[in-house]
Amino acid sequence: MLTGPVTILNWSFAPSDAATRDILCLQLAEAINQEVSDLQDADIEVIQIDEPAFREGLPLKEAEHAHYWKQAVDSLKHSASCANPETQIHTHMCYSSFHDCLHHLSAMDADVITIETARSGLQLLDAFKVDNNADGSTNTQGGY
């Protein structure tokens, strides 16, 4: 289990300007990528990159949200980009409401996403309900 780049950055005393934070996040992602490579070389087949602070760093200004989400998703994707197809990448998230960012979680391309939802009365689970259509396709509630 590794701590993800977004969480490390959000839980550190990093500079507040966006350009510096972008560089730091990608540098952290590169370091984690090297760790993922080392773990694979040691025959580890399941690697978890935790991002409990994935949503926590979302800027207050809505105009800055798209940039934050792109950076957060790209950083996690880079962290796991060296993973072999047979290596299972997991991520775990908690401490936040995720209803407004489910499509960003999907874009991270993790094999398994675990989201803690006990404190919310399990309400988040409704966003993951899937309806099967007659033609075999699926509709996912919540825009995910």
C-alpha positions in Angstrom: 0.0 0.0 0.0 1.3 3.4 -1.0 0.1 6.9 -0.3 -0.9 8.7 -3.5 0.6 11.9 -4.8 -2.5 14.1 -4.3 -2.8 13.0 -0.6 0.9 13.5 0.1 0.6 17.0 -1.4 -2.6 17.9 0.3 -1.4 16.7 3.7 2.0 18.5 3.4 3.0 22.1 3.9 3.4 22.7 0.2 3.4 26.1 -1.6 0.0 27.4 -2.4 0.5 28.6 -6.0 -1.0 26.2 -8.5 2.0 26.0 -10.9 4.3 24.8 -8.1 1.7 22.4 -6.7 1.3 20.9 -10.2 5.0 20.3 -10.5 5.3 18.8 -7.0 2.3 16.5 -7.6 3.9 15.1 -10.8 7.2 14.7 -9.0 5.5 12.7 -6.3 3.6 10.7 -8.9 7.0 9.9 -10.5 8.5 8.7 -7.2 5.4 6.5 -6.6 5.7 5.2 -10.2 9.2 4.0 -9.4 8.0 2.3 -6.2 5.2 0.6 -8.2 7.9 -0.7 -10.6 10.1 -1.9 -7.7 7.1 -3.7 -6.1 6.3 -5.4 -9.4 10.0 -6.5 -9.7 9.5 -8.1 -6.3 6.5 -10.1 -7.7 3.8 -8.1 -6.0 0.6 -8.5 -8.0 -1.7 -6.2 -6.1 -0.7 -2.6 -5.4 -2.9 -0.1 -3.6 -2.4 3.6 -4.0 -4.4 5.4 -1.4 -5.9 8.8 -2.1 -8.0 9.7 0.9 -7.4 13.4 0.2 -8.4 13.2 -3.5 -11.3 15.6 -3.1 -9.9 17.5 -0.1 -7.7 19.8 -2.2 -10.5 20.9 -4.5 -10.2 24.7 -4.8 -13.0 26.9 -3.5 -13.3 28.8 -6.8 -15.4 26.7 -9.2 -13.3 28.1 -12.1 -10.3 26.2 -10.8 -12.1 22.8 -10.4 -11.4 21.4 -13.9 -7.7 22.1 -13.5 -7.5 20.4 -10.1 -9.4 17.3 -11.2 -7.2 16.9 -14.3 -4.1 17.2 -12.2 -5.4 14.8 -9.6 -6.4 12.2 -12.1 -3.3 12.6 -14.2 -1.1 12.2 -11.1 -2.7 9.0 -10.0 -2.6 7.6 -13.6 1.1 8.4 -13.8 1.7 6.8 -10.4 0.4 3.5 -11.8 1.5 3.9 -15.5 4.3 1.4 -15.3 1.9 -1.3 -14.0 1.8 -4.5 -16.0 -1.6 -5.5 -17.3 -1.7 -8.4 -14.8 -0.8 -6.1 -11.9 -4.0 -5.1 -10.1 -4.1 -1.4 -9.1 -6.4 -0.5 -6.2 -7.1 2.9 -4.7 -8.9 3.7 -1.5 -10.7 7.0 -0.7 -12.5 8.3 2.3 -13.2 11.3 4.4 -15.3 13.1 1.7 -18.5 13.1 -0.3 -17.8 11.8 -3.8 -21.1 12.4 -5.6 -19.8 15.3 -7.6 -16.6 13.6 -8.8 -17.5 10.0 -9.7 -16.6 10.4 -13.4 -13.1 11.6 -12.2 -12.7 8.4 -10.2 -13.6 6.4 -13.3 -11.0 8.4 -15.3 -8.3 7.3 -12.9 -8.4 3.9 -14.5 -7.8 1.9 -11.3 -8.8 -1.7 -11.3 -10.5 -1.5 -7.9 -11.7 1.7 -6.1 -12.7 1.3 -2.5 -14.7 4.2 -1.0 -15.5 4.5 2.7 -19.1 5.5 3.1 -20.1 4.3 6.6 -20.3 7.9 8.0 -22.8 9.0 5.3 -25.3 6.2 6.1 -24.2 4.4 3.0 -25.9 7.1 0.8 -23.0 7.2 -1.7 -23.8 3.6 -2.7 -26.9 4.8 -4.6 -24.6 6.6 -7.1 -23.1 3.3 -8.1 -26.3 1.5 -8.9 -26.4 0.1 -12.4 -29.5 -0.5 -14.4 -29.3 -3.2 -17.1 -31.1 -2.4 -20.4 -32.9 -5.0 -22.6 -30.1 -4.8 -25.2 -27.5 -5.8 -22.5 -26.0 -2.3 -22.1 -25.9 -0.6 -18.8 -27.0 2.8 -17.4 -25.2 3.9 -14.3 -27.1 6.2 -12.0 -25.3 9.3 -10.8 -23.5 10.1 -14.1 -20.8 7.6 -13.4 
